[in-house]
Each structure stands twice: as structure tokens, then as C-alpha cells.
Amino acid sequence: MGSKIYVGGLPYSTTEQQLSDLFAVHGAVTSARIITDKFTGQSRGFGFVEMSGDSEAQAAINALNGTQFGGRTLTVNEARPQEPRSGGGGGRGMGGGQH
């Protein structure tokens, strides 16, 4: 089981291969994924990298967090588990009806 790393502040033109190459210097990358907008396919400026070992992941976090990549400052840290999404999202406001 590898370690999952959050990478924020990516230039929108970054490819998954470039992201993988950036982290490969610090150890074996098992996957690199850029998160894109589901409607436009445009990068959202962040992604996730999985590395094969915890020590490699920690070394990459320490080395890359706060560094410049493509003119932008990276935020690199251990990925937190995804929060479960609630089906809510605002009420169905029915106020203001005609009298």
C-alpha cells in the first residue's frame, strides 16, 4: 500500500506525465492524476500522486512543498481521505409565492 499525496497550485497546462516525473526524482511513483473539470475537461490546478513507500512520499512532500513549478508555488502534503458527500446542498426554498 502506497502513500497518497495531494499536489495543489499546479499550472493548468501540467500533464500527468510531468507530475509523475516531478515526483519520480524522490522515489517510485505508482500513479499520478490531474483532477479536471467534469464538464470542460480543463485542469482544476491540483492532483494526486501515489508513491510506493511512506518514506519516499514523505521525502517528496518535504522536498517539493512550497517550491516553484511552472511559475506557481506548489502545495504538497499527505492527502486526506475524501469526505463523504451529503446529498443535501441547499433546501428547496418555496418562499415568496403569490398570495
C-alpha positions, 0 to 999 in steps of 0.5 A: 500500500502506497502513500497518497499525496495531494499536489495543489497550485499546479499550472493548468497546462501540467500533464500527468506525465510531468507530475509523475516525473516531478515526483519520480526524482524522490522515489517510485511513483505508482500513479499520478492524476490531474483532477479536471473539470467534469464538464470542460475537461480543463485542469482544476490546478491540483492532483494526486500522486501515489508513491510506493513507500511512506518514506519516499512520499514523505521525502517528496512532500518535504522536498517539493512543498512550497517550491516553484513549478511552472511559475506557481508555488506548489502545495504538497502534503499527505492527502486526506481521505475524501469526505463523504458527500451529503446529498443535501446542498441547499433546501428547496426554498418555496418562499415568496409565492403569490398570495 
